[in-house]
Amino acid sequence: MRSFDTWNYEQVEDAFGISPVASLPNFEEWLLAENCAPSELETIMLEHYRKLLLKEAQNWNEDELKLFFIGPVLTLVDFNTDLFKPFTQRTLTIETPTVSASGKVDFMLAKGKVLPKTPYFCLHEYKQENRRDNDPLGQLLIGMVAAQAKNKARLPIFGCFVSGRNWFFVLLEGDKYCVSNAHNASDEDIFKIFAIMKKCKQMIEGYAQSN
């Protein structure tokens, strides 16, 4: 059983027959994030987190980045719904005739109360700012492929990986995937990041209601 943290993106592409594309309609809709701008109160809170990240991004370790920045921003979006909820550090596994892989997903949105049953979103929170010893896209993609296999409806799988202050958004749909440019959470991009995550919640709610 191969661990998720040993995969790079090219190995995932080769093993599962997926390939990158510049754009997909659902990806463009997601990143446009229409009508998802933060409220006045959310803007104040995001500005507080932005300043904290700007000061500490190069100093925080993985747990500090998660506890003091990523967690509060995700909590502000409020992903707890009647249709799905957040899970952290839950294991996904994928088995094919040629591949056996398993690993923990840092943050996942899925149907289920105690265990994630139908995954919709995976976040891979990538160490601290100055660490570059593995492939965060590869680790995210293998988790997304495993989520896609577990999600029998074959819906688009949303994803994100965070490298210090930079957030990258990924959509896997069928055998194609898109990756966004970096969004720097220590500048004005934090408001766009928040809007994109709110749009993710809205789109997943639509998929969850129909399945």
PyMOL commands that set and color helices and strands:
alter all, ss='L'
color gray80, all
select helices_A, chain A and resi 4-6+9-16+25-32+40-56+62-77+136-150+189-210
alter helices_A, ss='H'
color red, helices_A
select strands_A, chain A and resi 2-3+19-20+85-95+100-111+118-126+157-163+166-173+176-179+183-184
alter strands_A, ss='S'
color yellow, strands_A
deselect
rebuild
show_as cartoon
